[in-house]
Amino acid sequence: MRCASRSIRRSPIGWCLYMPRLIDSELFWRLTMERRTVSLLAIAALAVPVVGGLSAAQLHAQMGGGPGMGEGPGSGEGPRGDRTERLIETLDLSEDQVTQIRAIREGDREEMQALHANLRNEREAMHTLMSGTASDEELRAQHEEIQTLHREVADLRFENMLAVRNVLTPEQRTELSERMAQRREDHRGRFQERRESRRQQRLAE
């Protein structure tokens, strides 16, 4: 079956069938890694509505935020950023904690942006190879390059998470963990509801 699968992929029609599966696989891996690093994403955005009398806009500015500051989920912009704000607003961070976490974020911002830029370039290269006459070996090598960058991003986020975790008090860690668990449970429930709704729609057709 494996040999047959490879022969199918070599044909133009086979590539058309295989490309969505490969892209879906990469997307699934990315989403899985993002869920594993949700602690970092929740903490690092740090767009808290009220901390020590500061407004959300003032705090975000002091933390070095602003348009184009970050990339991807957890950057503090968009729906996921809004959810992050609501998640951490109960942590009651002190101004000293805000200062420390700002320094942590600033410390690896350029490296993270460079990794994201490299990842975009390598994905574009993969799409170019897919639409051309690249060999299986070339595609596997490009796929491994993309996965290596994914791992580097995940490792950097994890180290950032550990650094931020050391700033939080035990009580704040516990509270954040509980709220993250609740958010995951809520998300799982909504996902199951949508899946059941789609199933019912298909049965009704």
N, C-alpha and C positions, 0 to 999 in steps of 0.2 A: 504493500500500500504506500510506503514511503517513497519508493522509486517512482511509482505511478504518479504520486502527488508532485514530485519534482518535475517530471516530464510535462505535466499539465501546466506548471508555472512557466515553463520555457516558451510556450506558445503565447501569441498576443492575447487570445481570449482568456487563456489561463491567468495571465497577469492581471487582466481586468477583474477576474474573480478573486484573485489572491490579494490585490492591493488593499481593498477595504478591510480584509481580515487583519492584515499587518498593521494598518493604521489603527483599527479598533484595539488591537493588542497593545500598541504603544500608548493609546489613550487610557486603556484600563490600567496599565502599569503606572502611568502618571497620576491618575486619580487615586490609586492605592497609596502611592507615596505621599500624596497631599493629605490623605486622611491620617496617615501615620504621623505626620508632622503638624497636625492641627494645633497642638499645644503651642508650637512656635508661631504659627500664623495668628493664633488668637492673641498671644502676648505681644508679638513684635509690631503689630499695627499700631497699638497704643493710641488710638484716637478716642480717648475717654471723654464722655460728656462733662463730668465734673471731677476734678482732682485738686484738692487744696484751694478751691475757689476759682480755678481756671476754667474757662469755657472750653468746649470741644475744639473750636477753631483756634483759640489761643494755644492750647496744649499741642494740637497737631502742628502748628507753626513752630513751636519751641522744639518739638521732636524732630524737626527737619523735614516735615511732610510738605505736601503740596502737589499740584498737578504734575504727573509724569515722574513722581518720586520713585515708584516701585513698579514691579511687573507681576502679573499673575495674581492668584487668589491671596487674600490677606494683605494686600498693599494698602488697604484703607480706603479704596475707591470701589464703587459699585456695590451690588447687593451683598457679596460676601464680606466686604469691608464693613457694611452697615451691621451685619450680624455679629461681626467681631466686636464692634463698639458696644453693642448691647450685652455681649457676653462678659466683657471685662470691666464694665462700668461699676460693678459691685465690689471690685477688689479693693477699692479705697486706697490707691497708691499714694504714697507720700511724695512730696516734691523731690526729695533726695532719690527715691526710687525712679522717678521719671527721668532725672538727670543721668542716673547710671544706665538705664535701659536705652536712653538716647545715645550714649557713648557706645554701647554694644552694637546698636544698629548702624551707627556711622562707621564703625570699625570694619564691617564687611560689606558695606553697600556696594562699593566699586567692584569688588570681586564677584558679588552675586549678579550685578548687572552685566559684567563681562561673560559670566557663565550663561546667562539667559541669551545674550547676543550670539554666542557661539552655538547654543542649542538651536536657535532659529536658523542660523546659517547651515548647520548640518542637516536639519530637516528639509530645508529647501534643496540641498544637494541630494538627499535621498529621493525626493520627488523627481528631480531631474534624471537621476539614474534609473528610476522605475519606468519612466516614459521613454527611455532610450534603449540601448542594446547592451547594457552592463551585464556582466556575468554574475552567476550566483555568488562567487567568491567576493566580488566587488560589493555586492549588496549586503552580504553578511558582514563584511568589514565596516561598511557604513553604518549598519544597524548597531554593531558593537560600539562604534564611536558615539552614537546617540545615547546608548545605554550608559556608557562611561560618564558622559556629561550629566545624565540624570542622577547617577550615583553621587557625583561631586556636588550637585545642588542639594541633594538630600543630606549629605554629610555636613555641608556648611550650615544648613538649616538646623540640623541636630545640635551642632556645637553652639550655635546661637541660642537655641532653646535651653541648653544646659547653663549657659552664662546668665540668661535672663532668670532661669529658675533659681539660681543662687541669690538673686536680688529679692525674691519674694519671701515672705514669712511662711512658716509652716501652715498657718491658718489660710493664707491667700492661696497656697498651692492646693490645699484640700478643697477650698471653695471653687477654684477654677476647675479642678478635676471633676467635681460633682456636676458643675454646669455644663462642661464639655460632654460628660456622659449622658446627661439629659438631652442635650442637643442632638447627639448621635442617635439616641432612641427616638426622638421626634422625627428626625430625618428618615430613619428606617421605617417608621410607621407611615409617613407620607409616601415613601417609595412603594411600599406594599399596597397602599390604597390606589396609587396610580396604576400599578401593574394589574390589580384586580379590575379596575375600571376599563383598562384597555382590553383585558380578556373578555369582559362582558360585552364590550362593543363588537369585538370580533364574532362572538357567538350570536349577536343580534343581526349581523349582516347576512 
